[in-house]
Amino acid sequence: MSRAIEWILLGSASCTAIICGVRWHRPARRWPWLLLAAAVAGLATGDVFYAFGEHTVADACYLAMYVMVALALLQFTSGGSLLDDRARLIDLLAFACAGLLVIWVFLVNDAAELGQISAADVIGTVLLVAVAVRLLLATGRNVSAGLLVVGSVGLLASDIAYPLAPGSWAETGFRVLYVTWGLAALHPSMARVTQPMTPRPPAWHGHWAVLLVVSVATPPLVLFIESITGAVEDGVAIAAAGAITLTLTITRLADAVTLNSRALARERGLRGANADLVAAADLPSVDEAVRSAVVALIPAQLVRRVVFATDDRQLALEALPPAPSGRRPRSWWTDESASEEATLVCPLWLEPLAVARPSGGALVLTGRRDALAAARDALEVLAGQAALALDRISLVEAVGRRDSDLYLRAVIRNTAELMLVLDEDQRVRYASPGLHDLLGDDDLSPLSTFADLVDPDDQGQIRRAFATGGDGTMFCALRRPDHSRVLVEATYRDLREDRLVQGFVVTMRNVTERHNPAESLPHREHLDDLPAWVNRRSAQHKFRY
């Protein structure tokens, strides 16, 4: 009775610890740990029935425990988890299972003192230890994975020791399993054991296929040898090994089919996105194509937000952390924790074409970490295609503006019209020949702005007028190299939204040569808008007698 109470307390404490650890640390994938808790509950239930002498029910509980452990291991090593190369592990496990069967039937089973050990339990526990060790190697110095290994080794030790010498000390391994697996779930490092990673499909090698075929063929071959040499004495071990190798083989094939299906879906999505991006002629079309491609690559319910920022100014509004130092990565996580939701940043940057569109930008996605990790490579390619489309649109618009400027220069080459074309930052992109003649300066600095051409007293109103945007008229004084001034009436138009202009167009009329500058104005109520030096000149003209 006391032993039954002990197993009840240990089992309930371990299950409670695992459930509490899942609730506290919130790993990206909860099912592996919940299945592990179910396995512990099955083991504890079997131990309780065994303590009361119900061996048949106990064996059924132990079998259910191994089923739960197998499902938990499949979840721990499934695609997108920390163990990104599950195919090689499955091949090695199948071969190890076949090898253990051969060793047990032809070597161990002949030893009378070892005949009481359950071959099925030992084979299953050895495979459990192998997977736990592989997880530990994949996670590095992970305390949670290390505790899982310790518990698995304890289970293996008790499976071997208890049939040989039943007693309380031989059950120590079972107690170690209860304690260590509960502590593994309580430690914060448990979240990293199921942390999603970008899956890397392994290359095909023929010797791995041969290894898998040999593993599957071994249990029937052992059964055939025993049947022709006498009575079949190891039917349970052969059946267990055959079931395990068959399950591993089916899992291996299912993984291959799944990876192939995902690759085809990504290929179709990227091909469709490439066609849409090639046909895109403006930024809204590129944005629509990118969002449609994201929906094709990742289920919509797994992505909470998609931000397509075409320049770093839009990106700054999202308050995202900067890119990691060192070589510029193709993508990065904003948060390296093992939370279920994450944000992936794919920069819109191509080194060979960086001069064409130096404003940066990025494709930012927030959603399930495992879904984003599985589609990370495809999202990086999509961001590169979007950057190419944006660079192409920028180059086409730049060529169009250049051709438009060249056409404008050719048409008004000999006209006296005063005209300026300004970029969005008020830098002079084009100045008509008449304006050069008026200022007496044949060459303007490539970095000069409209405010640099006017009198210092008028620079404030120039900046305010262009900062507010829209169309309007103002009066200002242009400054010549000899420090003389020319009063002009400037009419400006805001054409920043025009695809070919993308700036301001300013036309000016010289009103300096009139006898009275104030009388030359069509609206006398705008006298306050005149430059200060013109108002002073007008007052001197009125009181000159």
C-alpha positions in Angstrom: 0.0 0.0 0.0 2.8 2.4 0.9 4.5 1.8 -2.5 1.2 2.6 -4.3 0.8 5.8 -2.3 4.5 6.7 -3.2 3.8 6.2 -7.0 0.6 8.2 -6.7 2.4 11.1 -5.1 5.4 11.0 -7.4 3.2 10.7 -10.6 0.8 13.5 -9.6 3.6 15.8 -8.5 5.5 15.2 -11.8 2.3 15.8 -13.9 1.4 18.9 -12.0 5.0 20.3 -12.5 4.8 19.7 -16.2 1.5 21.4 -16.6 2.6 24.3 -14.4 5.8 24.7 -16.4 3.8 24.9 -19.6 1.5 27.6 -18.2 4.4 29.6 -16.8 6.9 29.5 -19.6 4.4 29.3 -22.5 6.6 27.3 -25.0 6.0 27.8 -28.7 4.6 24.2 -28.9 2.7 22.8 -25.9 1.6 19.4 -27.2 5.0 17.6 -26.7 5.0 18.6 -23.0 1.4 17.7 -22.5 1.9 14.3 -24.1 4.9 13.9 -21.8 2.7 14.6 -18.8 0.2 12.0 -20.1 3.1 9.5 -20.4 4.1 10.1 -16.8 0.5 9.7 -15.7 0.4 6.3 -17.6 3.6 5.2 -16.0 2.4 6.2 -12.5 -1.0 4.4 -13.1 0.9 1.2 -14.2 3.1 1.4 -11.1 0.1 1.7 -8.8 -1.6 -1.4 -10.4 1.7 -3.3 -10.3 2.0 -2.6 -6.6 -1.5 -4.1 -6.1 -0.6 -7.2 -8.1 -2.7 -6.3 -11.2 0.1 -7.1 -13.7 -2.1 -7.3 -16.8 -3.6 -3.8 -16.2 -0.1 -2.5 -15.4 1.3 -3.8 -18.6 -1.5 -2.1 -20.5 -0.7 1.2 -18.8 3.0 0.8 -19.6 2.1 0.2 -23.2 0.0 3.4 -23.2 2.9 5.2 -21.6 5.3 4.2 -24.4 2.6 5.3 -27.0 2.4 8.7 -25.3 6.2 8.9 -25.2 6.5 8.1 -28.9 3.9 10.7 -29.8 5.8 13.3 -27.6 9.0 12.5 -29.3 7.4 12.9 -32.7 6.2 16.3 -31.6 9.6 17.2 -30.1 11.3 16.4 -33.4 8.7 17.4 -35.9 9.3 20.0 -38.7 9.9 23.5 -37.5 11.1 22.5 -34.0 14.6 22.9 -32.7 15.7 19.6 -34.2 15.6 20.7 -37.8 17.0 17.4 -39.4 14.6 14.7 -38.3 15.1 12.4 -41.3 18.6 11.3 -40.2 17.5 10.7 -36.7 14.6 8.5 -37.8 16.9 6.5 -40.0 19.4 6.0 -37.2 16.6 5.1 -34.7 15.1 2.5 -37.1 18.6 0.9 -37.6 19.2 1.0 -33.9 15.9 -0.8 -33.2 16.7 -3.5 -35.7 20.2 -3.9 -34.3 18.9 -4.2 -30.8 16.5 -6.9 -31.9 19.2 -8.9 -33.5 21.5 -8.6 -30.4 18.6 -9.5 -28.1 17.4 -12.6 -30.0 20.8 -14.1 -30.9 23.0 -13.0 -28.0 21.2 -11.8 -24.9 18.3 -14.2 -24.9 20.6 -17.2 -24.6 21.8 -16.0 -21.3 19.5 -17.4 -18.6 20.1 -14.6 -16.1 19.0 -12.0 -18.6 16.0 -13.9 -19.8 13.6 -12.1 -17.4 14.4 -8.6 -18.9 11.6 -7.3 -21.2 13.1 -6.8 -24.6 10.3 -4.5 -25.7 10.8 -2.2 -22.7 14.6 -2.1 -23.2 14.3 -1.4 -27.0 11.7 1.4 -26.4 13.7 2.9 -23.6 17.0 2.8 -25.6 15.3 4.7 -28.4 13.9 7.2 -25.9 17.4 7.8 -24.5 18.8 8.2 -28.1 16.2 10.9 -28.9 16.8 12.7 -25.6 20.5 12.8 -26.2 19.9 14.1 -29.8 17.8 16.9 -28.4 20.5 17.7 -25.8 23.1 17.9 -28.6 20.8 20.2 -30.7 20.1 22.6 -27.8 23.6 22.8 -26.5 23.8 23.4 -22.7 20.1 23.2 -22.1 19.2 22.2 -18.6 15.7 21.0 -19.5 17.0 18.7 -22.2 19.7 17.4 -19.8 17.1 16.5 -17.3 15.1 14.7 -19.9 18.2 12.6 -20.7 18.8 11.9 -17.0 15.2 10.7 -16.6 15.4 8.5 -19.7 18.6 6.9 -18.5 17.0 6.3 -15.1 14.1 4.5 -16.8 16.5 2.3 -18.8 18.5 1.4 -15.7 15.4 0.3 -13.8 14.0 -1.6 -16.8 17.2 -3.7 -16.7 17.8 -3.8 -12.9 14.3 -4.6 -11.6 13.8 -7.9 -13.4 17.2 -9.1 -12.3 16.8 -8.0 -8.6 13.4 -6.8 -7.7 13.5 -4.4 -4.8 13.1 -0.8 -3.7 16.6 0.2 -4.8 16.0 -1.2 -8.4 13.0 1.2 -8.6 15.3 4.3 -8.0 15.4 4.9 -11.8 11.6 5.3 -11.9 11.8 7.8 -9.1 14.5 9.7 -10.9 12.3 9.9 -14.0 9.4 11.4 -12.1 11.6 14.0 -10.5 13.7 15.0 -13.4 10.9 15.2 -16.0 8.9 17.4 -13.7 12.0 19.7 -13.1 12.7 19.8 -16.8 9.3 21.4 -17.4 9.7 23.8 -14.5 13.1 25.1 -15.8 12.8 28.2 -18.1 15.0 26.5 -20.7 12.1 24.1 -21.5 10.7 26.7 -24.0 13.8 26.4 -26.2 13.4 22.6 -26.6 10.4 23.3 -28.9 11.7 26.6 -30.3 10.8 26.7 -34.1 13.7 26.8 -36.6 13.8 27.1 -40.3 13.6 23.5 -41.7 16.5 22.5 -43.9 15.5 19.5 -46.1 18.4 17.0 -46.1 20.0 16.1 -49.4 19.3 12.7 -50.8 21.9 10.0 -50.2 21.5 6.4 -51.3 23.1 4.8 -48.3 20.5 6.3 -45.9 17.7 4.7 -48.0 19.6 1.3 -47.9 19.9 1.7 -44.1 16.1 2.2 -43.8 15.4 -0.7 -46.0 17.6 -3.0 -43.9 16.0 -1.8 -40.7 12.5 -2.5 -42.0 13.5 -6.0 -43.3 15.2 -7.1 -40.2 12.2 -8.0 -37.9 10.6 -10.3 -40.6 14.0 -11.8 -41.3 14.6 -12.6 -37.6 11.1 -14.1 -37.4 11.8 -16.3 -40.5 15.1 -17.5 -39.0 13.5 -18.4 -35.7 10.6 -20.2 -37.4 12.8 -22.5 -39.5 15.2 -23.3 -36.7 12.6 -24.2 -34.1 9.9 -22.6 -32.0 9.4 -18.8 -32.1 10.5 -17.7 -28.6 10.8 -14.0 -29.1 7.5 -13.1 -30.7 6.8 -10.2 -28.5 10.3 -8.6 -29.1 10.0 -9.2 -32.8 6.5 -7.7 -32.9 7.6 -4.6 -30.9 10.7 -4.0 -33.1 8.6 -4.5 -36.2 6.0 -2.1 -35.0 8.6 0.5 -34.1 10.6 0.3 -37.4 7.4 0.3 -39.4 6.1 3.4 -37.5 9.5 5.2 -38.1 9.4 4.3 -41.8 5.9 5.6 -42.2 6.9 8.8 -40.4 9.9 9.2 -42.6 7.8 8.9 -45.7 5.1 11.2 -44.4 7.8 13.8 -43.6 9.2 13.5 -47.2 5.7 13.9 -48.7 5.0 16.9 -46.4 8.2 18.6 -47.3 7.6 18.1 -51.0 4.1 19.4 -50.8 5.3 22.5 -48.9 8.1 23.1 -51.4 5.6 22.9 -54.3 3.2 25.3 -52.5 6.0 27.8 -51.9 7.2 27.5 -55.5 3.7 28.2 -56.8 3.3 31.1 -54.5 6.6 32.6 -55.4 6.0 32.1 -59.1 2.7 33.9 -58.9 4.2 36.7 -56.8 7.0 37.1 -59.3 4.5 37.5 -62.2 2.5 40.1 -60.2 5.6 42.0 -59.2 6.9 42.1 -62.8 3.6 43.5 -63.9 3.4 46.1 -61.1 3.8 49.7 -62.2 3.5 51.6 -58.9 3.9 51.1 -55.2 0.3 50.1 -54.5 0.5 47.3 -57.0 3.7 46.0 -55.4 2.1 46.2 -51.9 -0.9 44.2 -53.2 1.3 41.6 -54.8 3.4 41.1 -51.7 0.4 40.8 -49.4 -1.2 38.2 -51.8 2.0 36.2 -51.8 2.2 36.2 -48.0 -1.4 34.7 -47.9 -0.3 32.1 -50.4 2.8 31.2 -48.4 1.3 31.2 -44.9 -2.3 30.5 -43.8 -4.0 33.8 -43.1 -5.0 32.7 -39.5 -1.4 32.2 -38.6 -0.3 35.8 -39.5 -1.6 38.6 -37.4 0.0 41.6 -39.1 1.8 42.3 -42.3 3.7 45.6 -42.7 5.2 46.4 -46.1 7.4 49.5 -45.5 9.0 50.8 -48.7 11.4 53.1 -46.9 13.1 53.5 -43.5 10.8 56.4 -42.5 7.8 54.1 -42.6 9.9 51.4 -40.8 10.8 53.9 -38.0 7.1 54.3 -37.2 7.0 50.6 -36.2 9.6 51.1 -33.5 11.5 48.0 -34.5 15.0 47.2 -33.2 17.9 47.6 -35.6 19.4 44.8 -37.6 22.0 42.6 -35.9 25.6 43.9 -36.2 28.0 42.4 -38.6 27.2 41.2 -42.1 23.8 42.4 -43.2 21.4 39.4 -42.7 18.6 38.5 -45.1 16.1 38.4 -42.2 16.1 38.5 -38.4 13.8 38.1 -35.4 12.9 41.1 -33.4 12.7 38.9 -30.3 14.8 35.8 -29.8 12.7 34.5 -26.9 10.8 31.3 -27.3 7.3 32.9 -27.2 4.6 31.5 -29.5 4.2 34.8 -31.4 7.1 36.5 -33.1 8.0 39.2 -35.6 10.2 38.5 -38.6 11.9 41.4 -40.5 13.0 40.8 -44.1 14.8 43.9 -45.4 14.2 45.2 -48.9 17.8 45.6 -49.7 19.8 44.4 -52.7 23.5 45.4 -52.6 24.1 45.7 -56.4 21.1 48.0 -56.8 21.4 49.9 -53.5 22.1 53.2 -55.4 18.8 53.0 -57.3 16.6 53.0 -54.1 18.8 53.8 -51.1 15.8 54.4 -48.8 15.7 50.9 -47.4 12.4 49.5 -46.1 11.4 46.0 -45.0 8.7 43.4 -45.0 7.6 42.8 -41.4 5.4 39.9 -40.4 4.0 39.1 -37.0 2.4 35.7 -36.3 3.0 32.2 -35.2 6.8 31.6 -34.8 6.7 28.1 -36.2 4.7 29.2 -39.3 7.1 32.1 -40.0 10.1 29.9 -39.4 8.9 27.3 -41.9 8.3 29.9 -44.6 11.4 32.1 -43.7 13.4 31.2 -46.8 10.4 31.9 -49.1 9.7 35.2 -47.3 13.3 36.3 -47.9 13.0 35.5 -51.6 9.7 37.4 -51.7 11.4 40.4 -50.0 14.2 40.3 -52.6 11.7 40.2 -55.5 9.8 43.1 -54.0 13.0 45.1 -53.7 13.8 44.3 -57.4 10.3 45.6 -58.3 10.7 48.7 -56.3 14.1 49.4 -57.8 12.8 48.8 -61.3 9.9 51.3 -60.6 12.4 53.8 -59.2 14.7 53.5 -62.2 11.8 53.8 -64.6 10.6 56.9 -62.9 14.1 58.4 -62.7 14.6 57.8 -66.4 11.1 59.3 -67.1 12.0 62.4 -65.1 15.3 62.7 -66.8 13.7 62.5 -70.3 11.1 65.0 -69.2 13.8 67.4 -68.0 15.7 66.9 -71.2 12.6 67.6 -73.2 11.8 70.7 -71.1 15.4 72.0 -71.6 15.1 71.5 -75.4 11.7 73.2 -75.7 12.4 76.3 -73.6 16.1 76.6 -74.3 15.7 80.1 -75.8 12.8 81.3 -73.8 12.9 84.0 -71.1 10.5 82.1 -68.8 11.6 81.9 -65.2 11.1 78.3 -64.0 12.3 76.0 -61.3 11.7 72.3 -60.7 12.3 71.3 -57.1 12.7 67.9 -55.4 10.6 67.1 -52.3 13.5 68.4 -50.1 13.4 71.7 -52.1 16.7 71.0 -53.9 16.9 72.5 -57.4 16.5 69.8 -60.0 16.1 72.0 -63.0 16.4 75.8 -63.6 15.4 77.5 -66.8 18.0 79.4 -68.9 16.0 82.6 -68.2 16.6 82.2 -64.5 20.3 81.7 -65.0 20.4 84.9 -67.1 18.5 86.8 -64.4 20.7 85.7 -61.6 23.9 86.0 -63.7 25.0 82.6 -62.6 25.4 79.9 -65.3 26.0 77.0 -63.0 24.0 76.3 -59.8 25.4 74.0 -57.1 23.9 70.5 -57.4 23.0 70.7 -53.7 21.5 74.2 -53.8 17.9 74.7 -52.6 15.3 77.3 -53.5 15.9 79.0 -50.1 19.6 79.4 -51.0 18.7 81.6 -54.0 16.5 84.1 -52.1 17.3 86.9 -49.7 17.9 85.7 -46.1 14.8 87.8 -45.0 12.6 85.6 -47.3 14.0 82.2 -46.5 11.6 81.6 -43.6 8.4 82.1 -45.7 9.9 79.9 -48.4 10.4 77.0 -46.0 6.9 77.5 -44.5 5.2 77.6 -47.8 6.8 74.4 -49.1 6.4 72.7 -45.7 2.6 73.2 -45.7 2.3 71.8 -49.3 -0.3 72.7 -51.8 -0.3 75.4 -54.5 0.2 79.1 -53.9 1.8 82.5 -54.8 4.3 84.5 -52.9 6.7 87.4 -53.3 10.4 87.1 -52.6 13.7 88.6 -53.6 16.3 86.6 -55.5 19.9 87.4 -54.6 22.6 87.7 -57.3 26.3 87.0 -56.9 27.0 90.7 -56.7 24.5 90.9 -53.7 21.9 92.9 -55.7 18.3 91.7 -55.4 15.6 90.9 -57.9 11.9 91.1 -56.8 9.8 88.2 -58.3 6.3 87.0 -58.0 6.6 83.2 -57.6 3.7 80.8 -58.3 4.3 77.2 -57.1 2.5 74.0 -57.7 2.7 70.9 -55.5 3.2 67.9 -57.9 4.8 65.5 -55.5 2.1 62.9 -56.2 2.7 63.1 -60.0 4.6 60.0 -61.1 6.8 61.9 -63.6 7.4 65.1 -61.6 7.5 64.1 -57.9 8.4 67.6 -56.7 7.4 71.3 -56.9 7.2 73.4 -60.1 7.8 77.1 -59.5 7.2 79.8 -62.2 8.3 83.4 -61.5 7.7 86.8 -62.9 10.2 89.7 -62.5 8.5 92.7 -61.0 11.7 94.7 -60.0 11.9 96.8 -63.1 8.6 98.6 -62.5 8.8 102.2 -61.3 6.9 101.5 -58.1 7.1 97.9 -56.9 3.9 98.2 -54.9 1.9 99.6 -57.8 2.9 96.6 -60.0 1.1 94.2 -57.7 -2.3 93.0 -58.8 -3.7 92.9 -55.3 -2.8 95.8 -53.0 -4.1 93.9 -49.9 -1.0 91.6 -50.1 1.5 94.4 -49.4 2.4 92.8 -46.1 3.7 89.8 -48.0 6.3 91.8 -49.8 9.9 91.5 -48.7 11.0 94.0 -46.1 13.4 95.8 -48.3 10.7 96.4 -51.0 8.4 98.0 -48.4 11.2 100.3 -47.3 11.8 101.3 -50.9 8.1 102.0 -51.5 8.0 104.3 -48.5 11.1 106.2 -49.7 9.4 106.6 -53.1 6.2 108.1 -51.6 8.1 110.6 -49.4 10.8 111.6 -51.8 9.6 115.3 -52.0 
